[in-house]
Amino acid sequence: MQEAISLVDILNELREIKERLSRIEEAVENLIDSTLTPDEEELLKEVKDKISKGDFSDFIPLEKLDEVLGE
């Protein structure tokens, strides 16, 4: 016995598939946006190393650092 399928049923199924694909696309985009590139990872490592050593010269103008330390 064959099941009758209407065009409306097909259209609704296609809409559901489109919505699922849209959610998958958004999830992949979010994953890509949250993943660091090798250059970003290296920069992050350098910044963490400098901060752990107390070297803030790249982040704070030396004049401001002198003002704070001189007080």
Number of C-alpha atoms within 10 A of each C-alpha: 3 4 5 7 8 9 9 9 11 11 11 12 12 12 12 12 12 12 12 12 12 12 12 12 12 12 12 12 11 11 11 11 10 9 10 12 11 9 9 11 12 12 12 13 12 12 16 13 12 15 14 10 9 9 13 14 13 10 11 11 10 12 10 11 13 11 9 9 8 7 5
